[in-house]
Amino acid sequence: MRKQIMKILVFLIMCLCFKYIATIRVNNGGYEDLYIVIQDNNEDSEFLLKRIQKIFTDSSKLLFTATKNYLYFKKIKVIVPKTWQHKEKYKKARIPSHIEQEIIIDNAKQSETGQPRVKGVIACGTGGSYMYLHSEKFILKTEYTSWGWHDNVIVHEFGHLRYGLYDEYPISKDSSQFYQYEGEWKPTRCSEEIQGKIGIGDYCEKSEACDYKNTRKKLNDTCNFCPYRTQKVEASLMGYQWIEALSKFCERDDITTSRHVRHNRFGKNYHNKRCSSQSAWEIMSNHQDFIDANKLHNSTDTRPSFEFIQETEQYLVLVLDVSGSMEGKRIENLLQVTEIVIKELIPSDTYLGIIVFNNTARVVKELTEVTSDSVRDQLMNSLPTVAKGGTCIGCGIESAIELFKRTLGDATDGEIILVSDGMNNIGNIDESRRRMLTENVIVHTVSVTQDADVVLADISKESRGKHFTYLETGTSSFTALFDEIIVSSHTSSFKHAAVLASERINSTSSNIVKLTFPVEKNQGENTFVAVIVQSDYNGRLQLNLSGPNDFFRTIITSKKTATLRIPDIAQHGDYEATITMDTSGISLEYVVKSTPVSSDIIRIEAYMSALKIDFKTGELPIIYTEVIKEHSQVINANVTARVESNDGGKGCDEYLYDNGIDPDDIRDDGIYSAYILPQCLSAGRINVKIFAKGQDGKVRIKRVTAGFQAPYQEETVDGIQTERFQRVRLMEDLYIETMRILD
């Protein structure tokens, strides 16, 4: 597929949907701002904190050795839950709402093996989203664990997380891991100096069926290779990490490379498959961390410093464009959407401020703690209703910085959501961007239509923020865009509400619109349906909601928004919402959200393959969607993507597969993949919306992660998802600068 592009050439396609918001920094070879986030399902424990310090101090030393004195852990930030008793050593500091490449310490109980793993690795060299470590089954173990010594495991997983390396042990623990070379059946290993025994099953019991010297017949399907735990061997940490003496990554397969660290390009493993048989060290050497690094002295102190931060309230400022280009339907729509955002999406105890800008900027609401419905009403009443004047985007950013500093003393990690539809035409936006970086604020940006200044995407990228575009002819809900930005808690990550349904309809074919959605038994807290109709509709709006056990609610209003909330915990089962208006041909949008009541729920994450793609190389952008339950893979889900531009509503539906067939690389790993085909693309901004669904009894929960191995793998049985589910996510933008048709 990658080589079959004949008709369309994209000179430059810039992906504004960045794989991750980089938070880890490298300072003179030391990793700083590495976040370890302790989930609130862990008991308040000083011993847990000491174990974290011990493990990551040891791991830093090993990482320094494995990277040939180039890199180590220098400054680690440990976030402890709000629910833990406050201690003097816990710093109260603002925490970025979107931390990627973080390390999560969880104590999940639901059929969890405790297997360390990294989620979100989608391409060789790109890194992952987060590392998961189980507290009871890994961190709190003081002896050798099921997966090896702690430092070996951490460095192995950091290879996935930071450098985008893959496992070097075999794809499967059977005879398919063997290959013929030099007159023998050779096991997959890296390096080939790793010693072990070949036999039947997990314990490699001796058998004539596993005669590796007889290449005239295939080995028995149950034949396996079992490396010795104790042996004198150096590489590779991406292979059998439980071998105690390992301290290096495999290097180039070259006669000049020592056999003890020489890469095995014949091994049947995911690293060779995904990284074109290059060694781990070759991939790492091309990573920016190594390109910018200088070799350090052997005497370098690799002990990291640990800063303990207790999670606190969020500080957020809405910065809204009220320039002349927003006049009419746009300002009215922004008002409607922002009201729902304040009423339903802003978490309680968040501090929220509101600023508007046109020729200049002004504060319409100081940072206010959201503690009650009356406070939310006050915030909504301060929203703008009039739009006029020019566009000074920098004025809005600088006013928000001043608001943070005036209220908090400094603006570090204060977060801004900036919404604009026009080009900056007043003030020096570059000066404002420099100050944004100096003050270390985070700016999330929302572009309204294709006409919005492309500098908005640059602002979000530079400041560790997210960027989205609202296409007025698309099907993405304006409200749902805000939901992708606003996060409730780091230490209660599984309490993040899921969007069960969201859609924008440009013109209804009937005066009645119906939608259905399931609520699973571990979902259901704070469940609501919100509807917005176009600003010039002056008729009646009725919203009915029915569900299990004769549940029924209704609201009739002359307003242009309607919200129904299910009280307490929603009963699990299927729900139907009916939207009734006086006439058809109405533009409307709706969103349905629900918060989990336990961690045993399904989540989805979506990524794009690359930041820049040149069609002359035959490359196409790839959408990846990871479906997980707790930290386990979800298999047999139905995943699709809606790809849209603003040229009259052009759009395509792409089906994503987890079948191991190009562009999907690993079958049944919970990552679903699809190309975005040329006919789905056009110049300008491109929206991508992900739908994930599952039928009861057909979806499996894979308890053991594909690839990660222990010397004696714990027997597990895949779980069955017994309820129907559905989720919706919006991705950050693709921006296509230039296109032309080839003959």
C-alpha positions in Angstrom: 0.0 0.0 0.0 2.8 2.4 0.9 4.1 2.3 -2.7 0.8 2.5 -4.6 0.1 6.2 -4.7 -0.2 7.3 -8.3 -2.8 10.1 -8.6 -2.3 12.5 -5.7 0.8 14.2 -4.5 0.9 16.2 -1.2 4.0 18.4 -1.2 3.7 18.9 2.6 1.3 17.5 5.1 1.8 18.6 8.6 0.2 16.6 11.4 -1.0 18.9 14.2 -2.0 15.8 16.1 1.3 15.2 17.9 2.0 11.7 19.1 2.8 13.0 22.6 3.2 16.3 24.5 6.8 16.0 25.5 7.3 16.7 29.1 10.7 14.9 29.7 13.7 17.2 29.2 17.4 16.3 28.8 19.8 18.6 30.7 23.5 17.7 30.3 22.7 14.0 29.9 20.2 14.0 32.8 16.5 13.3 32.2 14.4 16.0 34.1 10.7 16.3 34.5 10.2 12.6 34.5 6.8 12.1 36.2 5.9 9.1 38.3 2.1 9.3 39.1 0.8 7.2 42.0 -2.9 6.3 41.5 -5.3 6.8 44.4 -6.1 3.0 44.5 -2.7 2.8 46.4 -2.8 3.1 50.2 -0.9 6.0 51.7 2.5 4.4 52.1 6.0 5.8 53.0 7.4 2.4 52.1 6.0 2.7 48.5 7.8 6.0 48.2 11.0 4.6 49.4 10.7 1.6 47.0 10.2 4.0 44.1 13.3 5.9 45.1 15.4 2.8 45.4 14.2 1.2 42.2 14.7 4.4 40.0 18.1 5.1 41.6 19.3 1.7 40.6 17.7 2.0 37.2 19.4 5.3 36.6 22.8 3.7 37.2 22.0 0.9 34.8 20.6 3.3 32.2 23.9 5.3 32.4 25.9 2.1 31.7 23.5 0.9 29.0 23.7 4.2 27.1 27.5 4.3 27.3 27.6 7.1 29.8 25.3 9.4 27.8 22.0 9.5 29.8 20.6 8.9 33.2 17.6 9.9 35.4 18.4 13.3 37.0 15.2 14.8 38.3 12.1 12.8 39.0 8.7 14.3 40.1 6.5 11.9 42.0 2.8 12.9 42.2 0.9 11.6 45.2 -2.9 11.5 45.4 -5.0 14.2 47.0 -6.4 11.5 49.2 -3.1 10.9 51.0 -2.4 12.7 54.2 -0.4 15.8 53.6 3.2 15.8 54.7 5.8 18.6 54.9 7.9 17.1 52.1 4.9 17.2 49.7 5.2 20.3 47.5 1.9 21.9 46.4 2.5 22.7 42.7 0.5 22.9 39.5 0.7 19.8 37.3 0.3 19.9 33.5 -3.1 18.4 32.7 -1.6 16.3 29.8 1.5 14.4 30.9 2.8 11.9 28.3 5.6 9.4 28.7 4.7 9.3 32.4 5.1 6.3 34.7 1.9 5.2 36.4 2.0 3.3 39.7 -1.3 1.4 39.8 -2.7 -1.2 42.2 -5.5 -2.5 39.9 -7.2 -5.6 41.2 -9.4 -6.7 38.4 -7.8 -10.0 37.1 -4.5 -8.1 36.7 -1.3 -10.0 36.2 0.8 -7.1 37.3 2.9 -7.3 34.1 5.0 -4.2 33.6 4.3 -2.7 30.2 4.3 0.5 28.0 1.2 1.6 26.1 1.0 3.5 22.9 4.1 2.4 21.0 3.0 2.7 17.4 6.2 3.0 15.4 9.9 2.2 15.7 11.7 5.2 17.2 8.6 7.2 18.3 8.3 6.1 21.9 5.1 5.3 23.9 2.5 7.1 25.9 3.0 5.8 29.4 4.7 3.0 31.5 2.5 1.0 33.8 3.9 -0.6 36.9 1.9 -2.6 39.5 2.6 -1.5 43.1 1.9 -4.8 44.9 3.2 -7.2 42.2 6.3 -5.2 41.2 7.2 -2.0 43.1 6.7 -3.4 46.6 8.6 -6.7 45.8 12.0 -6.4 47.4 13.5 -9.5 45.8 13.8 -10.7 42.2 10.4 -10.3 40.5 8.6 -12.6 38.0 10.1 -10.4 35.2 13.6 -10.0 36.5 15.4 -7.5 38.7 13.6 -4.1 39.0 16.4 -2.0 37.3 16.6 -4.4 34.3 12.8 -4.2 33.9 12.7 -0.4 34.2 15.4 0.1 31.6 13.8 -2.4 29.3 10.5 -0.6 29.5 12.1 2.8 29.2 13.5 1.6 25.9 9.9 1.2 24.7 8.7 4.4 26.3 11.4 6.8 25.3 13.2 5.4 22.3 10.4 3.4 20.6 12.3 0.1 20.8 10.6 -3.3 20.5 11.0 -6.6 22.3 13.9 -8.8 21.1 12.6 -12.1 22.5 10.6 -14.3 20.1 7.2 -13.4 18.8 5.9 -16.7 20.1 7.2 -19.3 22.6 7.0 -22.3 20.3 9.0 -23.8 17.3 8.3 -20.8 15.1 10.9 -18.8 17.0 13.7 -21.0 15.5 15.5 -20.5 12.2 18.1 -22.4 10.3 21.6 -21.0 10.3 25.1 -22.7 10.1 23.6 -26.2 10.0 21.5 -25.8 13.2 18.1 -24.6 14.4 18.9 -21.4 16.1 16.6 -19.8 18.8 15.6 -16.1 18.6 17.9 -14.2 21.0 19.9 -11.0 21.0 22.8 -11.4 21.3 23.6 -14.9 20.1 25.9 -15.3 23.0 22.9 -15.8 25.3 23.0 -19.4 26.5 20.1 -21.7 27.5 18.5 -25.0 26.8 16.1 -26.1 24.1 13.2 -28.4 25.1 9.5 -28.9 25.5 7.3 -26.3 27.1 8.0 -23.4 29.5 10.6 -25.4 31.4 12.3 -26.7 28.2 12.2 -30.4 29.3 14.7 -32.4 27.2 13.1 -34.2 24.2 14.3 -35.8 21.0 11.6 -33.8 19.3 13.7 -30.7 19.9 16.9 -31.9 18.3 18.2 -28.5 17.1 21.1 -30.1 15.2 18.8 -32.0 12.9 17.8 -29.5 10.2 16.3 -32.1 8.0 13.0 -31.9 9.9 11.1 -29.2 11.6 11.2 -28.9 15.4 8.1 -30.0 17.3 5.6 -27.2 17.7 6.0 -27.2 21.5 9.8 -26.7 21.4 11.0 -23.7 23.3 14.2 -21.9 24.3 14.9 -21.2 28.0 17.8 -18.8 28.7 19.7 -19.4 31.9 19.0 -16.7 34.5 22.6 -16.6 35.6 25.2 -16.3 32.9 28.0 -14.0 31.8 26.4 -12.1 29.0 26.0 -8.3 28.4 23.2 -7.8 25.8 20.4 -7.2 25.2 18.2 -5.5 27.7 15.4 -5.5 25.1 15.6 -9.3 25.0 15.5 -11.6 28.0 15.6 -8.8 30.6 15.4 -11.4 33.5 19.0 -12.5 32.8 20.8 -11.0 35.8 24.0 -9.9 34.1 22.5 -7.9 31.3 23.7 -4.3 31.1 23.7 -3.2 27.4 21.6 -2.9 24.3 22.5 -4.8 21.1 24.6 -2.9 18.6 25.1 -3.0 14.8 25.4 -6.4 13.2 28.9 -5.9 12.0 32.1 -8.0 12.2 33.8 -5.1 14.1 31.1 -5.3 16.9 31.8 -7.6 19.8 29.8 -10.8 19.6 28.6 -10.2 23.1 26.6 -7.1 22.0 26.2 -7.9 18.3 22.6 -7.6 17.0 20.9 -10.8 15.7 19.1 -9.6 12.5 17.8 -13.1 11.9 15.8 -13.4 15.1 12.1 -13.7 14.7 11.1 -10.9 17.0 9.0 -7.7 16.8 12.1 -5.4 17.0 13.5 -6.9 13.7 10.0 -6.8 12.2 9.2 -3.2 13.2 12.7 -1.6 12.9 13.9 -3.2 9.6 16.4 -5.4 11.4 18.4 -2.5 12.8 19.9 -2.9 16.3 18.5 -1.1 19.3 21.6 1.0 19.5 21.2 2.1 15.9 17.6 3.3 16.6 18.7 5.0 19.9 21.6 6.8 18.2 19.2 8.5 15.9 17.0 9.7 18.7 17.2 13.4 19.5 18.3 12.6 23.1 21.5 11.0 21.8 22.1 13.5 18.9 22.2 16.3 21.5 24.1 14.4 24.1 27.8 14.4 25.1 29.5 11.5 26.7 29.8 11.9 30.5 32.6 10.9 32.8 32.5 7.6 34.6 32.4 9.4 37.9 29.1 11.1 37.1 26.7 10.9 40.0 23.6 9.2 38.5 21.5 9.3 41.7 18.3 11.2 40.7 16.7 13.8 42.9 13.1 13.2 43.9 10.5 15.9 44.2 7.2 14.9 45.8 4.2 16.8 44.7 0.7 16.3 46.1 -2.0 16.8 43.4 -3.9 20.0 43.8 -6.5 22.0 42.1 -6.3 22.9 38.4 -6.0 26.5 37.3 -7.5 27.2 33.9 -8.3 30.4 31.9 -10.6 30.5 28.9 -9.3 33.1 26.4 -12.1 33.8 23.9 -12.0 35.7 20.6 -14.7 38.4 20.4 -13.3 40.2 17.3 -15.5 41.2 14.4 -15.0 38.0 12.5 -16.8 36.2 15.4 -19.9 38.3 15.0 -23.3 36.6 14.5 -23.7 32.9 14.6 -20.1 32.2 15.7 -20.2 34.2 18.9 -23.7 32.8 19.7 -22.5 29.3 19.1 -19.4 29.9 21.2 -21.6 31.2 24.0 -23.8 28.1 23.9 -20.9 25.7 23.9 -19.0 27.5 26.6 -22.1 27.4 28.9 -22.2 23.6 28.6 -18.4 23.5 29.2 -18.7 25.5 32.4 -21.8 23.7 33.5 -20.9 20.1 32.7 -17.1 19.7 31.8 -15.2 21.8 34.3 -14.4 19.6 37.3 -15.4 20.8 40.7 -12.7 22.7 42.7 -11.0 23.9 39.5 -10.1 27.5 39.5 -11.5 29.1 36.3 -10.9 32.5 34.8 -12.4 34.1 31.6 -10.7 36.6 29.3 -12.0 38.1 26.0 -9.9 39.8 23.3 -10.3 41.8 20.2 -8.2 45.0 19.7 -7.1 44.4 23.3 -7.9 41.9 26.1 -9.9 42.2 29.3 -10.6 40.0 32.2 -14.3 39.3 32.6 -13.9 36.9 35.4 -11.0 36.5 37.8 -9.8 33.0 38.7 -12.7 31.6 40.6 -13.0 28.2 42.4 -15.8 26.2 41.0 -17.5 24.9 44.2 -21.3 25.0 43.4 -23.9 25.4 40.7 -24.3 29.1 41.7 -20.6 29.7 41.0 -21.0 28.0 37.6 -24.0 30.3 36.9 -21.8 33.4 37.8 -19.2 32.2 35.4 -21.7 31.6 32.6 -23.2 35.0 33.1 -19.9 36.6 32.5 -19.6 35.1 29.0 -19.4 37.5 26.0 -22.4 38.2 23.8 -21.0 40.9 21.4 -18.2 40.6 18.9 -16.4 43.5 17.1 -13.0 44.9 16.4 -9.6 43.4 15.4 -7.8 40.3 16.5 -4.9 40.5 19.0 -4.3 36.8 20.0 -1.1 37.8 21.8 -3.1 40.3 24.0 -5.3 37.4 25.2 -2.3 35.2 26.0 -0.4 38.0 27.9 -3.6 38.9 29.8 -3.9 35.3 31.0 -0.3 35.3 32.1 -0.8 38.4 34.1 -4.0 36.9 35.7 -2.0 33.8 36.8 0.8 35.9 38.2 -1.5 38.4 40.0 -3.4 35.5 41.6 -0.8 32.8 42.1 2.5 34.7 42.2 3.8 33.0 39.0 2.3 31.5 35.8 4.2 28.2 35.6 2.0 25.4 34.3 -1.0 27.6 34.3 -3.3 26.4 31.5 -5.0 28.5 28.9 -7.7 27.4 26.4 -7.6 29.9 23.5 -10.4 30.0 21.0 -10.1 32.1 17.8 -11.5 32.2 14.2 -9.3 34.8 12.6 -5.8 36.0 11.7 -3.8 37.9 14.2 -3.8 41.5 12.9 -2.9 43.5 16.0 0.2 43.4 18.1 3.4 41.4 17.9 2.3 37.7 18.2 6.0 36.6 18.2 6.8 38.6 21.3 3.8 37.1 23.1 4.9 33.6 22.1 8.4 34.3 23.6 6.8 35.5 26.8 4.6 32.4 26.8 7.7 30.2 26.8 9.5 32.3 29.4 6.6 32.1 31.8 6.2 28.4 31.1 2.4 28.5 30.6 0.5 25.8 28.7 -1.7 27.0 25.8 -4.3 24.8 24.3 -5.8 26.2 21.1 -9.1 25.7 19.2 -9.3 27.1 15.7 -12.8 27.9 14.5 -13.0 27.1 10.8 -10.3 26.9 8.2 -9.8 30.7 8.4 -8.2 30.7 11.8 -4.5 31.6 12.0 -2.3 28.6 11.5 0.0 30.1 14.2 -2.5 28.7 16.8 -1.1 25.2 16.1 2.4 26.4 16.6 1.5 28.1 19.9 0.0 24.8 21.3 3.0 22.8 20.1 5.6 25.2 21.6 3.8 25.4 25.0 3.0 21.6 25.5 -0.7 22.2 24.7 -3.2 20.5 22.4 -4.7 21.9 19.2 -8.1 21.2 17.6 -10.1 22.7 14.8 -13.9 23.1 14.7 -15.0 22.8 11.1 -18.4 24.4 10.7 -19.5 21.9 8.1 -18.1 18.8 9.8 -19.6 16.3 12.1 -17.4 16.9 15.2 -19.1 18.4 18.2 -17.7 21.8 19.3 -18.4 20.7 22.9 -16.5 17.5 22.5 -13.3 19.4 21.4 -13.2 21.0 24.9 -13.6 17.6 26.5 -10.4 16.4 24.8 -8.5 19.3 26.6 -10.1 19.4 30.1 -8.7 16.7 32.5 -10.1 16.0 35.9 -7.3 14.3 37.8 -3.9 12.5 37.2 -4.1 10.2 40.3 -7.7 9.1 39.5 -7.0 8.6 35.8 -9.7 6.0 35.5 -12.3 8.5 36.7 -12.0 10.5 33.5 -15.4 10.7 31.9 -15.9 8.9 28.6 -17.7 10.3 25.6 -20.3 7.7 24.7 -21.7 9.6 21.7 -21.1 13.0 20.0 -22.1 14.3 16.7 -22.8 17.5 14.8 -25.6 17.4 12.2 -25.5 20.2 9.6 -29.1 19.9 8.6 -31.6 17.5 10.1 -33.7 15.5 7.7 -36.6 15.4 10.1 -37.7 17.4 13.1 -37.0 14.3 15.3 -33.4 13.0 15.9 -32.8 9.8 17.9 -29.6 8.4 19.3 -28.9 5.4 21.3 -26.0 4.5 23.7 -25.1 1.8 26.2 -23.9 2.4 29.7 -21.8 -0.4 31.2 -22.1 -1.5 34.8 -18.8 0.1 35.8 -19.8 3.3 34.0 -22.6 5.6 34.9 -21.6 8.4 37.3 -22.5 12.0 36.3 -24.1 10.7 33.0 -25.6 13.5 30.9 -26.9 14.3 27.4 -26.5 17.8 26.1 -28.0 19.3 22.9 -27.3 22.6 21.2 -29.4 23.8 18.2 -28.4 26.6 15.8 -28.6 30.1 17.0 -31.4 31.3 14.6 -33.8 28.6 15.6 -36.6 30.1 17.6 -38.9 27.2 18.2 -39.4 24.7 20.9 -36.7 22.1 21.9 -37.7 18.9 23.6 -35.2 16.3 24.9 -36.5 12.9 26.1 -34.3 10.2 27.6 -35.4 6.6 28.3 -33.5 3.7 29.7 -33.6 0.4 31.6 -36.3 -0.4 34.2 -38.7 2.3 32.7 -36.3 5.1 33.3 -37.6 8.3 31.7 -36.7 12.0 31.8 -37.8 14.9 29.7 -37.1 18.6 29.3 -39.0 21.1 27.1 -37.4 24.6 26.6 -37.5 27.6 24.3 -33.7 28.0 24.8 -31.2 26.7 22.3 -29.6 24.3 24.7 -31.0 21.4 26.7 -29.3 19.1 29.1 -30.6 16.0 30.9 -28.6 14.4 33.7 -29.2 10.9 35.0 -29.3 11.1 38.8 -26.9 9.1 41.0 -25.4 6.1 39.2 -27.0 5.3 35.8 -28.4 1.8 35.6 -26.4 -0.2 33.1 -28.1 -1.0 29.8 -29.2 0.7 26.6 -30.5 4.2 26.5 -32.3 6.2 23.8 -32.4 10.0 23.6 -35.0 11.7 21.4 -34.6 15.3 20.2 -37.7 17.0 18.9 -37.9 20.4 17.2 -40.7 22.3 15.5 -39.2 21.8 12.0 -36.5 20.0 10.1 -33.4 21.4 8.4 -31.9 22.5 11.7 -28.2 22.4 12.6 -27.6 20.8 15.9 -25.0 18.9 18.0 -25.1 16.6 20.9 -22.7 15.0 23.3 -23.2 12.1 25.9 -20.7 11.7 28.7 -20.4 9.3 31.6 -17.9 8.9 34.4 -16.6 5.4 35.6 -17.4 4.1 39.0 -14.4 1.7 39.0 -11.2 1.2 37.0 -12.5 -1.8 35.2 -13.7 0.1 32.2 -12.8 0.5 28.5 -10.8 3.5 27.2 -9.5 4.5 23.8 -6.4 6.5 22.8 -5.7 7.7 19.2 -2.4 8.6 17.5 -1.2 9.6 14.1 1.9 8.1 12.5 4.0 11.1 11.6 4.4 14.8 11.9 5.3 15.4 8.2 4.5 13.2 5.3 5.7 13.7 1.7 3.6 11.7 -0.8 6.5 11.5 -3.2 7.9 8.8 -0.9 4.7 6.8 -1.2 3.9 7.4 2.5 0.4 7.7 3.8 -0.6 9.0 7.2 -1.7 6.1 9.5 -4.4 6.3 12.2 -3.7 4.2 15.3 -6.3 3.6 18.0 -5.5 1.7 21.2 -8.5 0.1 23.0 -7.7 -1.0 26.6 -9.5 -2.1 29.7 -7.6 -1.1 32.7 -4.1 -1.8 31.2 -5.1 -4.8 29.1 -5.7 -5.1 25.4 -9.2 -5.2 24.0 -9.6 -7.6 21.1 -12.3 -7.8 18.5 -13.6 -4.3 18.9 -15.2 -2.5 15.9 -13.1 0.7 15.3 -13.7 3.3 12.6 -12.5 6.8 11.8 -14.4 9.6 10.2 -12.0 11.9 8.2 -13.3 15.3 7.2 -12.2 18.5 5.6 -14.1 21.8 5.2 -14.6 21.7 1.4 -18.3 21.3 1.4 -18.4 18.5 3.9 -16.1 16.0 2.1 -15.4 13.0 4.3 -14.5 9.4 4.4 -15.0 6.5 6.8 -11.9 4.3 7.4 -12.1 1.0 9.1 -9.2 0.2 11.5 -8.0 -3.4 12.0 -5.9 -5.3 14.6 -5.1 -8.2 12.3 -1.3 -7.9 11.7 -1.8 -6.9 8.1 -0.3 -3.7 6.7 -0.5 -1.1 8.2 -1.3 -3.0 11.4 1.9 -4.6 12.6 1.0 -6.9 15.5 -2.2 -9.0 15.6 -4.3 -8.8 18.7 -2.2 -6.2 20.5 -5.2 -3.9 21.0 -3.9 -1.3 18.6 -6.2 -0.9 15.5 -4.7 0.7 12.4 -5.7 2.2 9.0 -4.2 4.4 6.3 -5.8 7.7 5.5 -6.2 7.4 1.7 -5.5 10.3 -0.7 -9.2 10.6 -1.7 -10.0 11.5 1.9 -7.6 14.4 1.9 -7.7 18.0 0.7 -5.8 21.2 1.3 -6.3 22.8 4.7 -7.3 21.3 8.1 -8.5 17.7 8.4 -10.6 16.4 11.3 -10.4 12.8 12.4 -13.1 11.3 14.7 -12.7 7.8 16.2 -15.6 5.5 17.0 -15.0 2.3 19.0 -17.8 -0.2 19.6 -18.1 -3.7 21.0 -20.9 -6.3 21.0 -21.5 -8.2 24.2 -19.8 -11.6 24.3 -17.7 -10.9 21.2 -15.0 -8.7 22.7 -12.0 -10.3 24.5 -9.8 -8.8 27.2 -6.2 -10.0 26.8 -4.7 -10.3 30.3 -1.1 -10.8 29.1 0.5 -8.2 26.9 1.7 -9.3 23.5 5.5 -9.5 23.6 6.4 -9.1 27.3 7.6 -12.3 28.7 8.6 -13.8 32.0 10.8 -16.9 32.3 7.8 -18.9 33.5 4.7 -17.1 32.2 1.7 -17.1 34.5 -1.2 -18.9 33.0 -4.0 -16.5 32.2 -7.4 -16.7 30.6 -8.7 -13.9 28.4 -11.7 -12.1 29.8 -14.9 -11.6 27.9 -16.6 -8.2 27.7 -20.2 -9.2 28.6 -21.7 -5.8 27.8 -22.0 -3.6 24.7 -19.9 -0.5 24.7 -19.2 2.5 22.6 -16.7 5.4 22.8 -15.9 8.5 20.7 -12.6 10.4 20.6 -11.5 13.4 18.5 -7.9 13.6 17.3 -5.8 16.7 16.9 -5.6 18.1 13.4 -3.9 17.2 10.2 -2.9 20.3 8.2 -2.3 19.8 4.5 -0.6 22.8 3.0 -0.4 22.0 -0.7 -1.9 19.4 -3.0 -2.0 18.9 -6.7 -3.2 16.1 -9.0 -0.6 14.2 -11.0 -1.3 12.9 -14.6 
